Amino acid sequence: MAARERLSLAEARRLALAAQGFAAPAAGVGVRDVKRVVERLGVVQIDSVNALVRSHYLPLFSRLGPYPREHLETLAWGPRRKRALFEYWGHEASLLPVSLYPLLAWRMRRAEQGRGIYSGMARFGRERQDVIERVYRAVEAGGALGAGALTTRTEKAGPWWDWSDEKHALEWLFAVGRLTVAGRRGFERLYDLPERVLPAEVLALAIPDEAEAQRCLLLRAADALGVATESDLRDYYRLDPADARQRLAELLEAGGLQAVQVEGWNRPAYCRGSPRIPRRVDASALLSPFDSLVWERARTERLFDFRYRLEIYTPAPQRVYGYYVLPFLHGARIPARVDLRAERAAGRLAVHAVHEEPNGLDDAGVAALASQLTHLADWLGLATIQVGCPRPQAERLRLALADLSSTRLSPGSDGCPE
């Protein structure tokens, strides 16, 4: 089949949703299903914010529905023979399929040279090899260790990035590949030698040269995105612009990628061959702010006409939508967003705000949102859902939640002050 030269915006949207795993209903929630989704995505971003649940758990929920979180933990931090994922700098801090481990060796080499890492860490790597070697030997002798077990600091740590020397050393060793993440204690990384963490067959994989690895990463990005501009492709695994442009030119010349024009896009787009575009997409899903479908905000706006910014670090009076706002995907649109919080002590899922886009939610969309919130509350072990929002659309949501027999609306869900 000949490659398509033009895509309508609706086709591009459906192609992107299919590539991200939203075009077909979930087939199961076993370990293999979790592994299959992560393999399809190629990378799952990790973030420390726990307003609802740690963000790396949410992309799987969005695509599979309620699933045992232990399945992801086993694949990421379980016994060595069961490891299918590893932590590294993919798209920010990420979980990645172990098949990608050799494709990131060039990034580890650059980190050792002080390239592609924070300037402070590069300087630490140049100037503090004494601390780095001491920490490495401690991990070598003691097994999986966190920074807290190694620190010699006596004063209390300050805000974020006020790291001890030992934490700097661990992060440098992690960046250059001499250590990897064996597990987590709470959210603290525990570091160990790769040969004690990753399956032997993974460590035995051939390491491609830098250019070939980058081409492979661009192809993985193209598979995961469906259709994408050059900046979309390089952002997926955070490649340098110069590297990405050179590798893209090589892939185009070799036929690995095809150029297409997407309706309304002012830059060329690229896809693999002649893609299969579903006739329709009927997905409904709440999306993590760090979901790979929406993490590149300019692409999200181009694809869905949906402007999205995370307002966690915006002072409360200046927030437009809320602290931890999840886009709501329904069909092939993002017609709403909701500000959610897991209030664990009270055992409830709090819906602080519901915001609809101009074309909004029809009755089916409101029912789908209510269903997703109910599944989310049950998955998180929260007994009630409280809708505390004065907008008219929130009343529609309350009624839809009340229609679901499994939902326990909190008595305090009759609105909040303007």
N, C-alpha and C positions, 0 to 999 in steps of 0.2 A: 504494500500500500504506500502510495506517495505521501511524503510529509505534508502536513497542512502548512500553508503560508500565512493564513489569517485565522484568528479566533475572535469570536464575539466575547464581550465581557462576561456574559452568562456562561459561555463555554469554558472560559478560563477559570471562572469561579468553581464550576463543577469539577473541572480537572484537578484543581488545587485541593478541593475537599476529598476527592477520591484518592489522590496521592497521600493525603494525611490520614486516611483510614476511616472516613466518615460516610462513604458511599454504600457500604454493605452493613447489614445488621450484625451485631456482635454474635460470634458463634459459640462462645464459652468464656469461662473465667478461670481456667486452670493455669498452671505455670507456663505451659506451652503457649497459651493465648497471650499472656503477658509478654513473653519473650518475642512472640510474633509481632506484636504492636511496636515494641522498642526497636526491633530489627527494621520494621518499615520506616519508622521515624528517623532512625540512625543516630539520634541524640535526644536526651531528655535533660533539660536544665534543672539544676539544683539551686534552691534559694533557702535562706534561713528563716524567712517570714513564716510565722505559724498562726496567723490570724484565723485560718480555717483548718488547714492541714498543710504539712510541708508540700511545697509546690510540685515536687517530682512525682508525688502520688496522683495528682489530679489529671494529667494527660491520659493515663490509663483508665481512670474513672470516666472521663469524657468519651472514650471510645468503646469501653467494655461494659460500662455500668458498674454497679457494686461488685468489687472483686476483693479477695483477701490480700491485704497489703503485704502480708508475709511472703507472698509469691515474689513480689518485686525485691524484697529484702533478701530472700534466698538467692536470687539471681545476681544481686549486686554485692552482697556481703556474707553470703553463706559459705558452706564448705568449698574448698578449692575445686573439687571435682565437679561441683554444680555451678561454678561461676560462669555466667554468660555475659556479664557486664563488668565494666571497670570505670573508675572515676578518673577524669582528667579534664584539661581545659579543651573542651570541644566548642560549644557555644557558651561562653562563660564556664563556670564549674558545671560539669555534666556527668551523666551516666551514659556510657557508649557501649555498643556491642563489642565483645572481645575481638571480633574479626577486624576491627578498626585499629587495634593496638599497633600493628606495624606501620600503619598509615600516618601515625603521629610521631614516629621516631625522629623525623626531621625537625618537628617543633621542639622536642626535647633537646636535640643537638643545638638548636638556636638558643634555647634558654640557657644552656651551659655557656654559650658564647656571650650571654647578656643581651640577646636580641629577642624581641617579642614578649618581654616581661617588664614589670614595673621597674623604674629606674632605681628605686631604693633596694629592691631585691637583687638587681644586677650588681649594684655596688656592694651589697653584702656578700654576694658570691665571689667577687674579686678580692675583698678585703678580709673576710672572716672565714677562711678555709680551716682555721684551727677549730672553731666552733662547729663548723659543718662536719668535719671528720670525727670530732668527739661525739656528736649526736648520731651520726651514721653508725659508729661502733656500738653505741648504746642500744640502738634498735637491732643491730645485727646480733647482739648478745641477748637482749631481753625480749625479743618478739614484738608483737603489735603494741605500740606505745603512742600515747597522745602527748601534746605539748605540756600539759599540766604535770605529767609524771617526770618530765625532764628539766623543767625550768629551774634555774638557779636564782631567779629574781626574788628579792625579798619584799619589795614594795608592791602595793596593790596596782593591778593593771588599770590603765586609763580607758578612754573610749575605743571604738573600733580602730584597728590598725596599730594600736599601741602594743605591738607584739614583743614578747621576750626574744632574746637572741636565739633561744632554742626553737621557738616557733618559726622565726625567720629561716633558720637552718632546715627545719623540716619542710617548709614550703619550697625552699630552693631545691632540696633533694627530690621532692615530689615533681616539681616543674621539669627537672632534667631527667627524670625517669629512674633515678637510683632507688627511690622508694615509691610505693603506691599505697592506696588506701585499703587496709585489710578489713575495716569495719568502722562502726560508729558507736560511741557511747553518748546517748542522747543525740546531740548534733555534732559532738566533737569527733574529728577525724582521728582514727587510730592508724598509724603508719607501720608498714613492714616491707621487707624485701619482695620485689616482684616474684622471685622464684618460690617464695613461700605462700603467695597469694593467688597468682594466675595459673591456670592449667598449663602443664608442660607443653602440650601441643600448640598453645597460643604463643609461648615464648620461642618455639621452634619455627614459627612462620618466617618466611623470607621477608626481609625489609627492603622495600622498593626505594629507588632513589627519590630525591626530593620532588622532582618534576612529576614523576609517575604517581607518587602518593597524592600530590595536589590535584592531579587530573582525576584520580579515583574519588577524592573527596568532593570535587565538583559534580561528578556523576552521581554520587550518593545524594548530594543536595538536590540535583535535578529530579531524581526519582522521588524524593520526599516532598518536593514542592509542586511537581507536576508541570508548571510553567513559571518561569522566573526571569527577571532581568539579571544582568551581570552582578549588580550590587546585592540582589536577593541571594544569588548563588553563593557569593563569597561570604556574606554575613552568616550563612547557616553554620559553617565551621570556622568563622572568623579568620578567613585568609586575608593576607595583605593585598591591597588593590593591584599593585604591580604584578605580583605572582598570579592572581586570579585572571587578570587580563591576558597574560601570556599563555596560561594554561587553557583558557577559554578559546583563544585563537587556534591553539593546537588541536583542541577537540573539534572545533568547527571544520578545520581542514581535513581531519581524519574521519569526519562523519559521525563522531560520537554524540554530538549535539546538533540540533537543527534550529535555525533562526526562524521566529514567527513574529507576526505583528498582532498585538492584542488591541482591540477596540478601546480607544480612550487613553492608552498608554503612550507617553511621549518618548519612550526609549525602546529599543529592540528587546524582545524576550526570547527565551530558549527553552527547548524541551527535547525529550528523547524520541527521535524518530517520529512516527505518526501515532500519537497517543489515543487510547480508547477513552472517549468522553462519555460518562453516563448521561442518559436522557434526563434524569432528575436525581436530586439528592433529598432524602427525607429525614436527615439527621436532626436530632435535638440534643444539645449538650451545653453545659456550663463549662466555660473555658478558663483555665488558669491564666493569670496575667503573663506567665512565662511559657505558655503553650506555643509550640513551634508554628501553629497556624497563625498566630497573631503577634509574635514577639517582635517582628520587624514592623514597626508602626506605619511607616510609609507604604509598605506593601499592603497592609491591612486596609488602609484608606483607599488605595488603588483598586483592590479587589472587591471590597464590600461597601465602599463609601461610608466607612465607619471610622471616625477619629477617636483614637484611644490613647490615653496616657495614664500611667500609674501614678497615683497621687499620695502614696504613702509618705513621701518626704516633702510634700507640700503642706505648709501651715494650714491647720484645720479651717480657719475662716476663708482661705483662698481656694479650697477644694470645690470643684464643680460637681463631682459625682459621688465622692466618698473615699474612704481610706483603702479598702480592699475590694475592688470592683471587678466582677467577673462578667465578661461578655456572654451573652446567651445566643447560641447558634440555633436557628430553627429553619429547616429546609436548606436553602442555599443563601440565606441572609443572616445578618446579625441585627435583629430588630429591637434588642433591648440589652440592658446591663443591670446588674444587681449588686448592691453593696452588702456583703455577707460577713458574718462573724460566728465562729463556733464559741458559744459561751458555755464552756465545759462545766464550770462549777454549778451553773443553773440547769445543765442538761438540755440546752436548747440551741437551735440554729436561729440566729437573729438576722432578719432581713431588714437592714437599716434603711434601704432606699431601693426603689424600682424606677428605672428611667427607660422610657421607650424612645426609639428613634422616630423621625417624622412619619413614616409609614406604619410604625408600631406593630403591635401584636393583635392578630385576629383572635377569635374565641379559641380556635384550635391551638394557637400559639400560647395563650394564657394557660390552657389546660396542660400543654407540654411543659411549660415552665414549672407549674405546680407539681407535676410528676417528677421532674428532675430534682426539685428541692426536697421532695419527700424521699426519693432514693438517696440523696446526699445526706440528709439527716439520719436515716437508718444506717447508712454505711459508716457514718462517724459515731454512731451510738448515742445520738442525741434524741431525747424522748419527745420534744416538742419543737414546733416552729413558731416563732413570733415575728409577725409582720408589723414593724413599727415605722410606718411611712404615711404621710398625710395625702399623698397624691391620689387622684381618682383611680389610676391603674392599679394601685395597691389594693383597693377594695375589690376589684375584679380578681386579683390574685387570691385574696382571702376567701372569696366565695369558691374559687376553684379548688383551693386546698381543703376547704370544708367538705367538698364533694368527694374527696378521696378518703375512703373509710380507714385507711391505714395511717392517716395523718392526725396527729394530736396537736391542735392549735393551742398555743399558750393563752391563758385567760387575759394576759396583758397585751393581746395583739389587736386592739381596737383602735390603733393609731397612735401617733406621737405628736407633740406640739409642733407647730410650724416653725 
